[in-house]
Structures are given as structure tokens and as C-alpha cells.
Amino acid sequence: MSIDVARSEDKAEVYYNVACLYSRMKDKKNALKSLEQSLKYGYVCFAHIECDCDMDFIRETKGFKTFVNPNVVL
């Protein structure tokens, strides 16, 4: 997927919303991939990520935990 927007902050927000959509569609692979992209572009609202019900489907995955808190050893 390619998202063509000008600013990194915009890309971060767009990728986060796409991750939410994929998670709600129960598409783990694309949800995690989009979440990773949102973080790459600077999405930093970790408290929101941790409580956002849109992320419920992927919340317990190793990938989600690694992206949200990379300092925790799983």
C-alpha cells in the first residue's frame, strides 16, 4: 500500500487509521504492517494505541507489543 501525503505527521495519522481498519477487519498482517508504518512516520500517541478498541484484534500479538513497547522482552 502506498499513501501519498506531504507531511510525516499526516502519514503517521493515516497509517494509524489504516491499521485500525485492518484490525477491525481481522487482517492481522496488514494491521501490524500499517501500525509499524505509522510509528515509522512518527505516531507517538502510545497511550491511545494501548486503549484504542480498534486495536483489540491485534493487541495481544507479539508484533503489537513489540511496536508499542520495544523495551519489553517477550
C-alpha positions, -999 to +999 in steps of 0.1 A: +000+000+000+013+035-008-001+066+009+009+098-008+006+127+016+031+155+022+040+156+059+053+127+080+027+136+107-001+132+082+013+099+070+016+087+106-021+095+113-032+080+080-013+047+086-026+045+122-062+048+109-055+022+083-041-001+110-073+004+129-093-005+099-073-037+092-075-047+128-113-043+128-114-064+096-094-091+114-065-087+090-036-092+114-008-090+089-018-057+073-029-042+107+006-048+121+023-036+089+003-004+089+009+002+126+046-002+121+044+023+093+025+048+115+052+045+141+079+049+115+064+082+104+062+095+139+029+084+155+036+087+192+003+085+210+012+053+228-014+057+255-041+060+228-028+029+209-029+009+241-065+016+249-079+020+214-106-006+210-099-007+172-067-024+181-083-052+202-078-079+175-040-074+174-034-061+210-021-095+223+002-103+194+039-102+198+042-077+170+018-052+186+036-055+220+070-050+203+059-019+184+041-003+213+068-011+239+100-021+223+119-022+256+098-051+270+114-086+265+087-110+253 
